[in-house]
């Protein structure tokens, strides 16, 4: 059984910060890419950031300079540090693990108030 457990979502004022965490269980995933996606109501699920096993990162243009993805391979955990949050960042954020299959967390709500 592979499970992704997310934490850290919540409500924050515009300009504030929030840190999301996602821990994978059921295997050793230090060689696998992980990432964060988000989906707002009525919109498609979009990539936010990805990180490879070696630490190479990719960011959506909308979050560059504000969000930072990182990982702790010893704990099978990926983080998303979100700074200077904007109301348009409001969405359900999903953790992703890429193996032969794509695994997804349950999603965690991030709400940014103006």
Secondary structure per residue as TSV (DSSP state, phi and psi in degrees):
chain	resnum	aa	ss	phi	psi
A	1	X	-	360.0	124.0
A	2	X	-	-103.3	128.5
A	3	X	E	-132.3	142.2
A	4	X	E	-116.6	120.8
A	5	X	E	-114.1	120.5
A	6	X	E	-104.2	153.7
A	7	X	E	-154.0	164.1
A	8	X	-	106.5	-8.4
A	9	X	-	-69.2	163.5
A	10	X	E	165.2	-162.1
A	11	X	E	-112.7	135.2
A	12	X	E	-143.4	152.3
A	13	X	E	-73.7	150.6
A	14	X	T	-53.9	137.2
A	15	X	T	90.3	-9.5
A	16	X	-	-84.6	-174.0
A	17	X	-	-129.6	156.2
A	18	X	E	-153.7	145.1
A	19	X	E	-123.9	122.3
A	20	X	E	-97.6	146.0
A	21	X	E	-129.0	147.8
A	22	X	E	-143.0	121.8
A	23	X	E	-113.4	128.3
A	24	X	E	-95.8	139.0
A	25	X	E	-130.2	162.7
A	26	X	S	97.9	6.9
A	27	X	S	175.8	-179.4
A	28	X	-	-108.9	119.8
A	29	X	-	-120.7	24.9
A	30	X	T	-64.5	-20.0
A	31	X	T	-96.3	2.1
A	32	X	S	-104.4	145.2
A	33	X	-	-74.4	146.3
A	34	X	E	-132.0	163.6
A	35	X	E	-165.5	177.2
A	36	X	E	-124.6	136.8
A	37	X	E	-125.5	162.9
A	38	X	E	-142.7	153.7
A	39	X	E	-142.9	119.8
A	40	X	-	-92.1	156.8
A	41	X	T	-54.6	130.7
A	42	X	T	78.1	3.9
A	43	X	S	-122.0	163.5
A	44	X	-	-76.9	162.4
A	45	X	-	-78.9	123.3
A	46	X	E	-116.3	148.2
A	47	X	E	-69.5	135.6
A	48	X	E	-103.7	-52.6
A	49	X	E	-161.2	151.0
A	50	X	E	-133.4	157.9
A	51	X	E	-145.3	133.8
A	52	X	-	-88.2	177.9
A	53	X	T	-63.5	-26.6
A	54	X	T	-94.3	-0.9
A	55	X	-	97.9	3.9
A	56	X	-	-69.4	137.1
A	57	X	E	-123.3	153.6
A	58	X	E	-134.5	138.8
A	59	X	E	-130.2	146.0
A	60	X	-	-65.8	145.4
A	61	X	T	-57.8	-31.9
A	62	X	T	-68.4	-17.2
A	63	X	T	-117.2	-3.9
A	64	X	T	-58.5	134.2
A	65	X	T	87.0	-11.5
A	66	X	T	-116.9	-36.2
A	67	X	E	-108.4	148.6
A	68	X	E	-135.3	126.3
A	69	X	E	-100.4	141.4
A	70	X	E	-149.1	169.8
A	71	X	E	-147.3	154.1
A	72	X	E	-120.5	98.6
A	73	X	G	-64.5	-31.2
A	74	X	G	-63.8	-24.5
A	75	X	G	-113.8	7.9
A	76	X	T	52.0	41.3
A	77	X	E	-122.3	138.7
A	78	X	E	-120.2	143.8
A	79	X	E	-120.6	156.2
A	80	X	E	-135.5	105.8
A	81	X	E	-86.8	120.8
A	82	X	E	-115.5	117.9
A	83	X	-	-117.8	162.7
A	84	X	S	49.0	48.7
A	85	X	-	-64.9	144.0
A	86	X	-	-119.0	155.5
A	87	X	G	-54.9	-33.1
A	88	X	G	-70.1	-8.2
A	89	X	G	-80.4	-8.6
A	90	X	-	-60.6	124.4
A	91	X	E	-177.5	171.6
A	92	X	E	-88.7	126.0
A	93	X	E	-101.6	130.7
A	94	X	E	-116.7	134.8
A	95	X	E	-85.9	140.4
A	96	X	E	-128.3	137.7
A	97	X	E	-125.1	125.0
A	98	X	E	-101.7	115.7
A	99	X	S	-126.4	-144.1
A	100	X	S	-60.9	-29.4
A	101	X	S	-115.5	165.1
A	102	X	E	-96.3	122.5
A	103	X	E	-104.7	146.2
A	104	X	E	-131.1	144.5
A	105	X	-	-76.3	176.8
A	106	X	-	-77.4	-14.3
A	107	X	-	93.8	143.6
A	108	X	E	-132.7	134.0
A	109	X	E	-79.0	129.7
A	110	X	E	-118.4	121.3
A	111	X	E	-121.6	125.5
A	112	X	E	-113.9	116.5
A	113	X	E	-93.1	149.7
A	114	X	-	-91.5	360.0
